[in-house]
């Protein structure tokens, strides 16, 4: 994106809001659950502070990178060849998962209203990634 100004998205349509979560939130919630004295098993459905559309991801990248970034939907008929070119041995499960998100049949059991919300905003994650990329360069 830094070079091309394009955020290629497999999540479509580009204006649909999808659940995403920062790895920092995953780690924090996992640590909290490990310290919890509740007995028995449970399911915790975790997502970020709010659902995000791919066009919003592109906008956030624009702000962080200081250049225009647009969201571009990767055509469904190109996925398998692209994943295979990236050395993925078995791309079909990933494609099926993406189809599930895009078609709306993969979602949290209780819906958005019953999820645990993370704290870390997308822009914070992207700023950290960009800073780390600059240090590594």
N, C-alpha and C positions, 0 to 999 in steps of 0.2 A: 504494500500500500504506500509505503514511503516513496517508492519509485514510480509506481503506475497510477496511483490515485484511485485504485479499484479495490473494493472489498467484495470478494466473490463469495456468495452465500448459497448454501445448499438448503437453508431454511427459507421456505417460500409459502405464500407470497411475501414480498419484501416488507409489507406494512403490517403483517400479522405479528402480534406480540407472543413471544415464546418465553418459557421459564429458563433462566440461566442462573448460575451461582458462582461466586468467586471461590477459588480453592482455599483461600484464607478463611472464609466462612465455613467451609466444609471441615477444615481442621479444628476451628474453634468449637463448633457445635459437637463434633465427635469427642473432643476433650471434655466438654461439659457433660455429655451423656455418660462418658466413662466414669466421671466423678459422681454421678447421680446414684443415689442408693435405691432407686426403684427396682423391684424384683420382677423377673419375668421378661419376656420379649416384647418389643413394640416396634412399630414402623414410624419413622420420622421422615416426613416429606419436606425437603429443604429446597428453597429457591431464593434468589436474590431479593433485594428490597422491592423490586417491581419487575414485571415482565417487560421484555425489550424486543422491539422489531429490528430486523436487519438494517432498515434505513436509519434507525437511531444509532446503531453500532457504527455505521459509516459516518454519521454526523459527529459522534464522539471521537472517532479517529481523526476527523478533520480538525477538531479543536486541539487534540493532543499533538498531532504532527504539524500543525500550522500550515496545512495545505488542503485543498479540496479533495475529498474522498467520496466516491459514490458507491452505492450498493449495486451489485450486478448479480442477477440470478443465474446460477450455473444450470444450463438446460439438463433436465432429467436424463435424456438419452445420452449424455456425455459422461455421466457419473462413473459407470463401471470402467470405461477406458481410462479415465483420469485416475481413479483409485488404483487400478492395476499398474499404471505408469509410475505411481508413487510407491511401488513395491508391496502393495497390500495383496496378500495371498488369497484372501477370501472376502471380497468386497460386498457380497450379497447381504450379509447381516447388517452392515452399516447402511446400505441402501434401503433395506426394509425398515430400519429404525428411522431414517430420515423421512421415508414415506409416511410412517406412523405419525411423526410430529406434524408434517405438512398437511396430512389429511385430517388431523385432529383426533385420531383414535388412541394416541399415546398422550396421557395427561395424568395428573395426580388423582388418586382414587377419590379423595374428598373435594377435589376442585381447588382453585386458588385460595379460597377462603379458609381452608383448613391446613395450610402449609406453614411451616416455620420459615420466617423471613430472615434472610441474611442481612448484614449491615453494610457490606462493601458495595459501593456503586460502581457501575461499569467504567466510568471515567477514571476512577481511582486505580482500577486494575490496569487500564491502558496506559496511564501515566507511569506506573511502576514498570510495566513491560518496556515502554519506550526508553525509560531511564536506564534499565538494565541492558537494553540493546546498544545504547550509546556507550556504556562502559565497556561492553564486550568488543565493540568495534575498534 
